[in-house]
Amino acid sequence: MVTEKVKRELEMLKRHLIILKYVAENEPIGILKLAEETGIPSHKVRYSLRVLEQEGLIAASAPGAITTERTETFLKDLDSAIDQLQDMAKGLKEVKIER
């Protein structure tokens, strides 16, 4: 179903944000510690770290993941971005489909 794909994407976004939160609060931190602390399986932690690194929000280091200079800006803008997503979701209810 169309809505299931969006639901999965939002769940993945939430996981990425949880991982970013733990990195920011506990850097440097490794995959196993992140998995233990968050309860997220290590293969999903690894994927989230890869995505966050590709976005430039974290960097790999010998002792574990660390934040970058882009992280602070991203976190400052995060509430606004989430508000925009909520507004978009609310706008979906405005689409009336006659049956």
ChimeraX attribute file (.defattr): number of C-alpha atoms within 10 A of each C-alpha:
attribute: neighborCount
match mode: 1-to-1
recipient: residues
	/A:1	5
	/A:2	6
	/A:3	8
	/A:4	9
	/A:5	10
	/A:6	11
	/A:7	11
	/A:8	11
	/A:9	12
	/A:10	13
	/A:11	12
	/A:12	15
	/A:13	13
	/A:14	12
	/A:15	17
	/A:16	19
	/A:17	16
	/A:18	17
	/A:19	24
	/A:20	24
	/A:21	14
	/A:22	18
	/A:23	20
	/A:24	19
	/A:25	12
	/A:26	16
	/A:27	17
	/A:28	17
	/A:29	19
	/A:30	20
	/A:31	18
	/A:32	16
	/A:33	15
	/A:34	23
	/A:35	17
	/A:36	11
	/A:37	11
	/A:38	15
	/A:39	10
	/A:40	16
	/A:41	13
	/A:42	16
	/A:43	12
	/A:44	16
	/A:45	23
	/A:46	18
	/A:47	13
	/A:48	20
	/A:49	23
	/A:50	16
	/A:51	14
	/A:52	19
	/A:53	17
	/A:54	11
	/A:55	12
	/A:56	15
	/A:57	21
	/A:58	23
	/A:59	17
	/A:60	16
	/A:61	12
	/A:62	9
	/A:63	10
	/A:64	17
	/A:65	23
	/A:66	23
	/A:67	22
	/A:68	15
	/A:69	10
	/A:70	12
	/A:71	17
	/A:72	13
	/A:73	11
	/A:74	13
	/A:75	15
	/A:76	10
	/A:77	10
	/A:78	13
	/A:79	11
	/A:80	11
	/A:81	13
	/A:82	11
	/A:83	11
	/A:84	12
	/A:85	13
	/A:86	11
	/A:87	11
	/A:88	11
	/A:89	11
	/A:90	11
	/A:91	10
	/A:92	9
	/A:93	9
	/A:94	8
	/A:95	8
	/A:96	7
	/A:97	6
	/A:98	4
	/A:99	3
